[in-house]
């Protein structure tokens, strides 16, 4: 189904993917910057998770552009939003996460939160994949075309 997408959809997917890399990569310091710091170096799997998250986020977002399955005012699914958030938590520094740090302390964040991060990464990617599959399935369904208006209805 994605083979038939117009260039506009692919452009939205690419821009969204690039923005996702920036929005997640800058605060988690996967992209070095002067605004944020990281106490623990990134894991070997952080970049692959970020790239896969960005690609899936871009594709999910593109399904909302010019789709006959999209209704005005439709919002992104909870599974795609949760998937992106879990991926953000997964690639972040375990001791830089204020909630984990306050709840567990720095030793607890390393001992308890860091081992859970790969699970969060997988869960986030699975949720984004599920959201994309659901959106694409909606596009493959039969489109509903409005019935032609009868002459007496046109006069009203």
C-alpha positions in Angstrom: 0.0 0.0 0.0 2.9 2.4 0.7 4.1 1.9 -2.8 1.2 4.0 -4.0 1.9 6.9 -1.6 2.4 10.3 -3.3 5.6 12.3 -2.8 3.9 14.5 -0.3 3.4 11.6 2.1 7.0 10.5 1.7 8.2 14.0 2.4 6.1 14.2 5.6 7.6 10.8 6.7 11.1 12.0 6.1 10.7 15.3 7.9 8.9 13.7 10.8 11.7 11.1 11.1 14.4 13.8 11.0 12.5 15.8 13.7 12.1 12.7 15.8 15.9 12.1 15.7 16.4 15.7 16.9 13.6 15.8 19.5 14.9 12.5 21.1 18.6 12.7 20.2 19.3 16.2 21.6 17.9 15.8 25.2 19.2 12.3 25.5 22.6 13.5 24.2 22.9 10.9 21.5 23.5 14.0 19.5 26.2 15.9 21.4 25.1 19.4 22.2 25.9 22.3 24.7 22.5 22.3 26.3 22.2 18.8 27.9 24.7 16.5 29.6 24.8 12.8 30.1 26.4 11.0 33.1 26.3 7.5 31.6 27.5 6.8 28.0 24.9 5.7 25.5 24.4 2.0 25.0 25.4 0.3 21.7 21.8 -0.2 20.8 20.6 3.4 21.4 21.2 4.7 17.9 19.5 1.7 16.2 16.5 2.1 18.5 16.3 5.8 17.8 16.6 5.3 14.0 13.9 2.6 14.0 11.7 4.8 16.2 12.2 7.8 13.8 11.4 5.7 10.7 8.2 4.2 12.3 7.1 7.6 13.7 7.6 9.2 10.2 5.6 6.4 8.5 2.7 6.6 11.1 2.6 10.4 10.8 2.5 10.1 7.0 -0.6 7.9 7.2 -2.5 10.9 8.5 -1.8 13.0 5.3 -4.4 13.0 2.6 -5.8 9.6 3.5 -9.3 8.6 2.7 -9.3 6.7 6.0 -8.6 9.9 7.9 -11.4 11.9 9.2 -11.1 15.6 10.1 -9.9 16.1 13.7 -8.6 12.5 14.0 -5.7 12.3 16.4 -2.7 10.0 16.5 -3.3 6.7 18.2 -2.3 6.2 21.8 -0.1 3.3 20.8 2.0 5.5 18.6 2.4 8.2 21.2 3.2 5.7 23.9 5.6 3.9 21.6 7.6 7.1 21.0 7.6 7.9 24.7 8.9 4.5 25.6 11.7 4.8 23.0 12.6 8.2 24.5 12.9 6.6 27.9 14.9 3.7 26.5 17.7 5.7 24.9 18.0 8.2 27.7 20.6 8.3 30.4 19.3 6.2 33.3 20.6 8.6 36.0 19.6 11.7 34.0 15.9 10.6 34.1 14.6 12.8 37.0 11.7 10.5 37.8 14.0 7.4 38.0 16.5 9.4 39.9 14.0 10.6 42.5 12.3 7.3 42.8 15.4 5.1 42.9 18.4 7.2 43.6 21.4 7.1 41.3 22.5 3.6 42.3 18.9 2.4 42.0 18.6 4.0 38.6 21.7 2.2 37.3 20.7 -1.1 39.1 17.0 -1.2 38.3 16.1 1.3 35.6 19.0 0.7 33.2 18.3 -3.1 32.8 14.7 -2.3 31.9 15.6 0.2 29.2 16.0 -2.5 26.4 12.6 -3.8 27.3 11.2 -0.3 27.0 12.9 0.0 23.6 11.4 -3.2 22.3 7.9 -2.3 23.7 8.1 1.2 22.1 9.1 -0.3 18.7 6.4 -2.9 18.9 3.7 -0.3 19.7 4.9 1.9 16.8 4.8 -1.1 14.5 1.3 -1.9 15.7 0.1 1.6 15.2 1.5 1.6 11.6 0.0 -1.7 10.8 -3.4 -0.5 12.1 -3.2 2.7 10.1 -2.2 0.9 6.9 -5.0 -1.7 7.4 -7.5 1.1 7.5 -6.2 2.4 4.2 -6.6 -1.0 2.6 -10.3 -1.3 3.5 -12.9 -0.4 1.0 -13.3 3.3 0.6 -16.8 4.6 1.2 -18.0 6.9 -1.6 -21.0 9.1 -1.1 -24.1 8.2 -3.0 -25.0 10.5 -5.8 -27.4 13.2 -4.7 -30.9 12.9 -6.0 -32.5 15.9 -7.7 -35.0 16.5 -5.0 -32.2 16.6 -2.4 -30.2 19.1 -4.4 -33.1 21.6 -4.3 -33.1 21.7 -0.4 
